[in-house]
Amino acid sequence: MARFDTNRSAEMEVFVRVVDLGGFTQAARKLRLTPSGVSKLISRLEARLGARLVNRTTRKLTLTAEGQAFYERSLRILAEMEEAEREAASGAAPRGRLTVNCNIPFGMLHVMPLIPRFLAQHPDVTLDLVLTDTVIDLMQERADVAIRVGPLRASRLVARKLGTSRMVVVGAPDYLARCGMPKIPADLADHRGIGWTFPRSIRGWPFRRGDHAEEALPPPVARASDGEAARRLCLGSVGLARLALFHIGPDIESGRLVPVLQSYNPGDREDIHAVYVGHTAPLPARVRAFIDFLADHVQVSDPALKRTGDGKWKLVG
């Protein structure tokens, strides 16, 4: 296996300067080194390569055949390195494959409608969009960005907030007509609930009665792997669910779902973040462009639910 040596490019650059400027003293002056330091570096390079690169005389410096070949190759390598660094650092033209992992409801409602515009603005970007409510390891899955709804676990990821949404317990009108409207949180023990196939940081549904906080949870009759599946089960009158208002707001305003126990709603919210690995190196241009695009175009407000005079629910604010 070849030895890993981070000084090879520096050796090449010093050697090229010696050749271009015609001597050790001139190169040393340009590089702010001592002539003896430059001479030792070239000697070390020749020893490592096992070949003489320059013929030294008191009057002039000439290249050997090996030195001429190494000089020409070094010029190309240094030029390619400079070009690679310029392309990576410029960020002017996002390009390459962008892998995004997103919560299913948020992805369907707020991200997917924006994708055509983003790709039109950045035609050199190819997008891999994975919709799942499973929290993934970005490094292990080789994802560039993940959009997460709810509490963030402690990690070294960088998070950029995109919005926030209140949580609401809801049921379909047919279900409530069949099973009754719960009056207090304790009534949930006699109801049917829709739970999750993955662990949640909050096991019970939180409620508040004055200054008193409590938790209650209807026995789950079904479990879903994601928010959209839970919504559809709830719309099908399977049971009660607790979902984010950004997801089910239109269902409430249309009457397809009815808020339950709103007078006990603690007003808690779930934040929406774009998370990415950003501590160790500058972000690739494609990742920065996508995160900035989301921050500029995602519109997730935090409306309140108000009951109108005819008994219907409306989002306000």
C-alpha positions in Angstrom: 0.0 0.0 0.0 1.3 3.5 -0.9 2.4 5.6 2.0 0.0 8.4 2.9 2.0 11.7 2.7 0.2 15.0 3.0 3.4 16.9 1.9 3.5 15.6 -1.6 1.6 18.5 -3.1 3.8 21.0 -1.2 6.9 19.3 -2.5 5.6 19.5 -6.1 4.8 23.2 -5.7 8.2 24.0 -4.4 9.9 22.0 -7.2 7.8 23.7 -9.8 8.7 27.2 -8.4 12.4 26.3 -8.4 12.2 25.3 -12.1 10.0 28.3 -13.1 12.2 30.9 -11.3 15.5 29.3 -12.2 17.0 28.6 -8.8 16.7 27.9 -5.1 17.3 31.5 -3.9 14.6 33.0 -6.2 12.1 30.3 -5.2 12.9 30.7 -1.5 12.3 34.5 -1.8 8.9 33.9 -3.5 7.8 31.2 -1.0 9.2 33.1 2.0 11.5 30.2 2.9 15.3 30.0 3.3 17.4 28.9 0.4 18.8 26.1 2.5 15.3 25.0 3.4 14.3 24.8 -0.3 17.5 22.9 -1.1 16.8 20.4 1.7 13.2 19.9 0.5 14.4 19.2 -3.1 17.0 16.8 -1.8 14.4 15.0 0.3 12.1 14.7 -2.7 14.9 13.2 -4.8 15.7 10.7 -2.1 12.0 9.7 -1.9 11.7 9.3 -5.6 15.1 7.6 -5.9 16.1 9.8 -8.9 18.0 13.0 -9.4 15.7 15.8 -10.7 18.1 18.8 -11.1 21.7 19.3 -11.8 23.1 22.0 -9.5 26.0 24.2 -10.5 27.2 27.5 -9.1 25.9 29.3 -12.2 22.7 27.6 -13.3 20.1 24.9 -12.6 19.2 22.3 -15.2 16.7 19.5 -15.2 17.5 15.9 -15.7 15.3 13.8 -18.0 13.5 12.5 -14.9 13.2 16.0 -13.6 11.7 17.3 -16.9 9.1 14.5 -16.8 8.3 15.1 -13.1 8.0 18.8 -13.8 5.5 18.4 -16.6 3.4 16.0 -14.6 3.5 18.2 -11.5 2.2 21.1 -13.5 -0.8 19.1 -14.6 -1.5 17.7 -11.1 -1.2 21.1 -9.4 -3.6 22.7 -12.0 -6.1 19.9 -11.5 -5.9 20.3 -7.7 -6.5 24.1 -8.0 -9.5 23.5 -10.3 -11.0 20.9 -8.0 -10.7 23.2 -5.0 -12.2 26.1 -6.9 -15.2 24.0 -8.0 -15.8 22.6 -4.5 -15.5 26.0 -2.8 -17.3 28.2 -5.2 -20.8 27.0 -4.7 -21.9 28.9 -7.8 -23.3 25.9 -9.6 -24.9 23.2 -7.5 -24.5 19.9 -9.2 -24.6 16.1 -8.5 -26.8 13.7 -6.7 -28.8 15.1 -3.7 -30.4 12.6 -1.3 -33.2 13.9 0.9 -35.0 11.9 3.5 -38.3 13.3 4.6 -41.3 12.7 7.0 -44.1 11.4 4.8 -46.9 13.9 5.5 -44.6 16.9 5.4 -42.9 15.6 2.3 -46.2 15.0 0.4 -47.8 18.3 1.4 -44.9 20.8 1.6 -41.8 19.4 -0.2 -43.0 17.5 -3.2 -44.9 20.5 -4.7 -41.7 22.5 -4.5 -39.4 20.0 -6.2 -40.2 21.0 -9.9 -39.2 24.6 -9.1 -36.0 23.6 -7.3 -34.9 21.3 -10.2 -35.8 23.9 -12.7 -33.5 26.4 -10.9 -30.7 23.8 -10.5 -30.7 21.6 -13.7 -27.4 20.0 -12.8 -28.8 18.5 -9.6 -30.3 14.9 -9.5 -32.7 14.3 -6.6 -33.2 11.1 -4.6 -36.3 11.7 -2.4 -37.1 9.1 0.2 -40.3 9.6 2.2 -40.4 7.8 5.5 -41.2 8.6 9.2 -38.4 6.4 10.4 -35.5 8.4 11.9 -32.4 7.4 9.9 -28.7 7.8 10.5 -27.6 10.3 7.8 -24.1 9.1 7.7 -25.0 5.4 7.5 -27.7 6.0 4.8 -25.5 8.5 2.9 -28.3 11.1 3.0 -27.5 14.8 2.5 -30.6 16.2 4.2 -33.3 14.8 6.5 -36.6 16.7 7.3 -37.8 15.7 10.7 -41.0 16.5 12.6 -41.0 16.4 16.3 -38.3 16.5 19.0 -34.7 16.2 17.8 -32.4 13.7 19.4 -29.1 14.9 20.7 -26.6 14.6 17.9 -23.9 16.5 16.0 -26.2 17.3 13.1 -26.9 20.9 12.2 -30.7 21.8 12.3 -32.5 24.6 10.5 -36.1 25.2 11.6 -38.7 25.3 8.8 -41.8 25.7 10.9 -43.9 24.5 13.8 -47.4 22.9 14.1 -49.8 22.3 16.9 -51.0 18.8 17.8 -54.7 17.9 17.9 -56.7 14.7 18.9 -59.2 14.0 16.2 -61.8 11.4 15.2 -64.0 10.9 12.2 -67.7 11.9 12.5 -68.9 8.3 11.9 -66.6 7.0 14.7 -67.7 9.7 17.2 -71.4 9.0 16.3 -70.8 5.3 17.0 -68.5 5.5 20.1 -69.5 8.9 21.6 -67.6 12.1 22.1 -65.1 11.9 25.1 -65.8 14.7 27.7 -62.6 14.4 29.7 -59.2 12.7 29.1 -60.1 9.8 31.3 -62.9 8.9 28.9 -60.2 7.8 26.4 -59.9 4.5 28.3 -63.3 3.5 26.7 -62.2 4.5 23.2 -60.1 3.0 20.4 -56.8 4.6 19.4 -54.4 4.6 16.5 -50.8 4.2 17.6 -47.4 3.9 16.0 -45.2 1.0 15.0 -42.1 2.9 16.1 -41.3 4.2 19.6 -42.3 7.8 20.4 -40.6 10.2 22.9 -44.1 10.8 24.4 -45.9 7.6 25.3 -49.2 9.1 26.3 -51.2 12.0 24.9 -50.6 15.1 27.0 -53.6 17.1 28.4 -53.9 20.0 30.7 -56.6 20.8 33.2 -55.9 24.2 34.7 -52.4 24.0 36.1 -52.5 20.2 36.2 -50.9 18.2 33.4 -51.9 14.6 32.8 -51.5 11.9 30.1 -54.1 9.6 28.7 -54.1 7.2 25.8 -56.9 5.1 24.2 -56.1 1.4 23.8 -54.6 1.1 20.3 -56.7 -0.9 17.9 -54.3 -0.2 15.1 -50.7 1.0 14.6 -49.3 2.9 11.7 -45.8 3.3 10.4 -46.3 7.0 9.4 -48.5 10.0 9.8 -50.3 9.6 6.5 -51.3 6.0 7.3 -52.6 7.1 10.7 -54.6 9.9 9.1 -56.2 7.5 6.6 -57.1 5.0 9.4 -58.6 7.9 11.4 -60.6 9.0 8.3 -61.9 5.4 8.0 -63.4 5.6 11.5 -61.0 3.1 12.9 -60.3 5.2 16.0 -58.9 8.4 17.5 -55.5 9.8 16.5 -53.3 12.7 17.6 -51.8 14.4 14.6 -50.1 17.6 13.5 -52.4 20.4 12.4 -50.3 21.1 9.3 -51.3 17.6 8.2 -55.0 17.4 9.0 -56.0 21.1 9.0 -57.9 20.7 5.7 -59.7 17.6 7.0 -60.9 19.6 10.1 -62.1 22.6 8.1 -64.0 20.3 5.7 -65.6 18.3 8.6 -63.9 15.0 7.6 -62.2 15.0 11.0 -63.5 16.5 14.3 -61.2 17.9 17.1 -61.6 16.0 20.4 -60.9 17.3 23.9 -59.8 20.7 22.7 -60.5 22.4 26.1 -57.8 20.1 27.5 -55.3 20.6 24.7 -52.0 21.7 26.2 -51.1 23.7 23.1 -47.9 21.7 22.5 -46.3 21.9 19.1 -44.0 19.8 17.0 -41.2 21.7 15.3 -40.1 20.9 11.7 -36.4 20.9 11.0 -34.1 20.2 8.1 -31.0 18.5 9.5 -27.7 17.8 7.9 -24.1 17.1 8.6 -22.3 20.4 8.6 -19.7 20.7 11.3 -16.7 19.1 9.7 -16.5 20.8 6.3 -18.2 23.4 4.1 -21.5 22.2 2.7 -21.6 21.0 -0.9 -23.3 23.6 -3.1 -26.2 21.3 -3.9 -27.0 20.8 -0.1 -26.7 24.5 0.7 -28.9 25.4 -2.3 -31.7 22.9 -1.2 -31.7 24.0 2.5 -31.9 27.7 1.5 -34.6 26.9 -1.0 -36.7 25.1 1.7 -36.2 28.0 4.1 -37.3 30.5 1.5 -40.3 28.6 0.2 -41.8 26.3 2.9 -44.8 28.0 4.5 -45.8 26.2 7.7 -47.8 28.5 9.9 -49.0 27.7 13.4 -52.7 28.5 13.3 -55.1 28.1 16.2 -58.4 26.2 16.0 -61.6 28.2 16.6 -65.1 27.0 16.7 -67.6 29.0 14.6 -71.2 29.8 15.5 -72.5 26.9 13.4 -70.3 24.4 15.4 -67.7 23.9 12.8 -64.0 24.2 13.3 -61.8 26.8 11.5 -58.1 27.4 11.4 -57.3 31.0 12.5 -54.0 32.8 12.2 
